[in-house]
Amino acid sequence: MVGIGRNPLTMGMDVTADAVQLGAITDDEVLSVARQWVVRALSAATQGDQGHYLNLLKSLRTVQLDDSGSLSALQYRLRALSQSVSYISEHYHHTLLALVLGMSVWTYGPDVADALLEFVVNLATANGGCVSQCLDMLVRNFLPPSCGLPAFLDTYSRTGLMGGWLSMDKIRAQQPDQMAKKDVVLNQLHAAIRHLADLVPTAPMRLQPIVLQKMPHRTLPKQWNVLYLENMLRLESSGGKYISNQMLPAVVDQLIQIDVEIRWEDILTDDETSKVYMFHMDIEDEADERLNDDREADENENGDPAGPGIEAKLQYGLMTRPSKGAVPTLDEMADKMDLMMDMTFQHLQSCVGRGLSTQVFDILLKSFQSTVLNTYKSKFTQFLLFYLCALEPSTCGSRFASLLCDIFTSKSRPANTRMSAAAYLASYLARAKYIPVDVIWTSLKRLVSWCAAYGTHDLGSKPAGNVPDSVLHGVFYSGCQAVMYILCFRLKMLVDEPEGKRHLRGLCLQQVVEHRLNPLKVCLPSVVEEFLRQSSTLQLVDQSHWLASKERLDGNTRSMIVGDMRLDMFFPFDPYLLRHSDRFIRPNFTYWSMVEPLDDIAVSDVEDDDADSISEVSSYGGSQLDEAQSYENADVTDDDAKENHRPAVSRQIFDNSLNRQTQVGSLEAASPFSEDGLVDAFKHSFDAMAITPPHPEMMMPAKLTGRISLNPAFRI
């Protein structure tokens, strides 16, 4: 305690709170004396007298965290420094700046933390040369010193480590106490950042690179990655317009870096208590369970039953069940990604609730184009846009589909980018439960018209050859596959729409099927098979051209097409595998088990309509092909000119192509690659909808009665 007759200037400001509480001296008087002492020390250092300045430094270094008097004295010194920032020089007082700006708000109580943050804001406001140092100090406090990361250690911890009276174990042992006051610390910290950004116009533009520089490495423990992300999202929410625009792209960049580190096998586990999902093949279930309603059962499972595009899942092991008895493991990266995605989904939900959906969507859309779209087979980050579009389907959802169409049809974009856009568009329109029907129609018309008109001038009269080139014409094949994939999921819904049958007939589907580049030979077999099954059932396409050309393939060419020439395509909105954050995606997601089969009524309605209108249609050929050429360079096609044209379909040919029988030990589905004794590599993957012909007398079991081994020649 300071005596009444003692001079604080000569005693090194040994002031405690007791003097104030006892009424011996008021708070303002103590602060006034402290300020005089600090100003004298700073001025003396400028003039070359280091005595008082060194005493000031010593008083700041020797704070005892378990001594309330020492902490009270520190608070007054910091408040005095806040009122004396005009005397501080970067040249003469750099040691003082390093000492004070090296402190952590996590180490002290609220009063000392307030005094420290007040000093930081006042210093940045009064001295423009210290702005970056002050921002660096604030960002360093995103994590507590107890995290143990060198970049986040404070002055107290560094001094203790150098003096030998602290160890890293003791520093980490402070974690429970520091994390217990997390909410209070973060509230104080971000209030200071907002205040500084308001007072210093250049501060926001300096903040973003500092945040990126101090971002914890993706391999560090999830607790610190998640806490740092929480701070970034707080900046995005309340840090001002400029800071908001900078933080969300940084969040996406951090997520994509973690995303690409995750291996599919790390997130596929059979443990129901784990935090991730897995796909189930369900080929080992009991026979009586196979006869149940597969769609209703599968919908209640964690995974997506096999369907169109199954090859992509097979390629990455997504359809492989872990061996029985194996101990499931949870990958740290997948768990970290799950928590961070969940936090970001909550943030997007909050932004929409505050009326910021358009602003946030614009930021995410730019980040998607610059980061996510060209990241090879991103697994989860793209679902941020999927969810935001679910919150605003009529605006954001429509704009996202339109953008993907624009990218796909743009000749100025690289081929890989256009192919990726096709994959995103196909997966988005197929899986987004919330997407407006008119958006699906518009996108389909653009895709089909572009594909039908592709190469009509460039190819001229040159023969396309028996072996398609999936590299040279990859954009075309990706567009064709996108059309077929979308229709696999949406055909029943589109048929049930008013004027749906008429609009479907207006599409140039037959021109896509009969295109000289043979897209059916290059696109994924399960997608082709399911598309032909549904569209032929509705008499929207004629398979005769495909069946005839397929029979002309020799064994060598067939092997090349099945292997090297297969289109390398993925579907980025396949089922979301992270358990905790899946709560945001699942209600808005269409699983294959949810796709309604084409019932007899729908098929008979189409047949009745065909009987009334087929006489109006001449033989399918030149007229539509010539007309499609006009859409080659157009972004949006005029389908009114094509609505009265549709292909004449040979139902007998379709019936013959599906005339297969179940045999002991094997099953031959209606596959484009089942000819000449070749067993379809993917026949075991389809559920009842995918392998059941449209004739009741030919119904096959919903699930196979045993495991069927793949022919090694057909493995992907």
C-alpha positions, 0 to 999 in steps of 0.5 A: 500500500502506498503511504500518504506521504510517499512519492509515487514518482520515486517509488516506481508507482507501487500503487495498489487498489487498497489505497483507493478502496480505503479512501486514502486516494481516489482513482483519478488521483492514482491515474494522474500520478501514474500518468506523470510517472509514465510521461517522465519515463518516456520523455527521459528515454527520448533525451537519452536518460534510461533510468526511469524508462528501465524502471517502467520496463521492469515494472511491466515485466515483473507482474505477479498473476497471483497478486491482486496488488501487482495486477492492479498496478499493471492496470493503472500503468496501462491506463496511463500509457493509453493517455500518453501515446503521443509521447511514444516513439517507435525508435526510442520505445521499441522495447516498450512496444514489444513488451506491451503489445506482446501481452495477451488478454487471455492472461489477465482479468477483464479490467487489465484486458480492457486497459490493454485493449484501450492502449492498443486502440489509442496507440494505433489512432495516434501513431500511424506507424504502429497500426500494423503492430496493433492489428498483429497484437489483436489477431494474435489474441484470437487464440490463448497462449495455452494453445502452445503455438509459438506464434500465440505465446505472450510476453508472460509466457516467453519471459517465463520460458526464458527465465526457466520458471515456466515450462510448456506443460505449465503453459498448456495447463492454463488452458481450462482457466483461459478457455473458461472466459472465452466469451468475455475475451472474444467480446472485448477483443472484437469490440476493440477491433471494430473501434480501431477500424472505425477510427483508422480508415486504413486498418481494415485493408491491413487486417486481412493479410495478418489474419491469413498469415497467423491462421493455424496450419490445417494439421494442427489440433481441431480445437485451435482451427475451430476457435480461429475460424470462430474469430474470422466469422465474428469479423465477417459478421460485425467487423465492418463492410470491408472486413466482411468482404475479406474474411469469408473468402479466407474462410473458404480458402482454409476449408478447402485446404483441409478438404483436400487433405481428407481421404475418403477412406478416413471418413468411411466408418461403420461405427454408428457413434462416429461423426461421419457417414458411410455408404451402404451396399446392402448386398449382405443383408438377409433375404427377407430384408431384401424383399422389403420396400428398399426405397423406404428403408434406404431413405432412413439409412445414413448413405445413398443407395447405388444409382447413376454415377455409381462408378465415381463412388466405386473409384474412391471406395465409397461403396466399400463396407469395412471388414467385419470386426475391424476397429473403426477410426475417425480421422482428425481431418474429417472431424475438424472439417465437420466442426468447421463446416457446421460453424460456417453453416450457422454463420450463413444462416445468421447472415440470411436472417439479417438480410445479408443473403445477396451480399454473402452470396456474391462473396461466396460465388466469387470465392467458388469460381476462384477456389472451389470450382477448379479444385479437383474433386472437392468433397465438402466445401462446395456445400456452403453454396448448396446450403445458401441456395437452399435458404434463398432458392428463388434468387441465389439458387437460380443465379447459381444454376445460371452461372454454371450454365454460362461457364459451361457454354463459354468458349473463353473458359478453359476446358477443365473449368467448363467440364467442372461446371457441367459436373456441378450443374448436373449434381446440383440440379439432381440433388437440390430438393429446393430448386425451382422447376423452371430453373431445371427446365431452363438449364436442361434446354441450354445444355441439350441445345448446346450438345445437339449443336456441338461440332456441326460446323467443326466436324463437317463431313469427317467421320467421327470414328469408332473410338470417341476421344474423351479428351478432345471433346471432353466438354461435349461429353461432360455436357451430355452426361450432365443432361442424362444425370439430371434426367435420371433424377428429375424425369418423373418430376418433370413428366408430372409437371403441367405441359411437362411431356410437351416440353420434354418432347421439345428437347433434342434428346434424340440428337444427343443420343445419335450424335456422331461423337457417340456420347453413350459410349463415353459417359458413365455406364450407370448414367447411360443405362438409367437414362435410356431405361427411363427415357425409352420407357416414356418414348422420348428417345429411340435406342436403335441407333445406339444398339446398332452402333454398339454391336459393331464394336469389336473387343479391342475397341470395347476394352479401350472405351470401357477403360482409357476412354471413359469420361473422368467425371465426378458429381460434387453434390453426392451425399454429404458424409459429415455427420454433425454438419449434415443437419443443414444439408439433409433436409434440402437433399435428394437421395437416390432412394427418394427418386420416384419410379415411373409408374404405369399411369405416367407411362400410359399417359405418355403412350396415349399422348403419343397416339394422338400426336405421332402422326404429326411427326415425320421421320426424325432426322435432318429438320431438327439437326439443322435447326439445332445448329442455330443454337451452337453459339447461343447461351439461351435457346429458343425451344418454341421452334422445336416444341412440335418436333420429337423423335419417333420411337420404336418401342419394340426395339426397346422391349427387345433390348431389355429382354434379359432373364435372371440366371443362377449365379449371375444377373444381366441387366440392360447394360450397354456393356453386356454384349458378347458375354461381357458381364456389366461391371456395375450390374450389382450396384443398382437398386430395384429401380435401376435394374427392373424392366418396365414389364411386370412379368420380368420383375427382378428381386430388389436386391441381389441374393449374394455378393457378385465379384467384379470382373477385374477387366472392368474395375475403375 
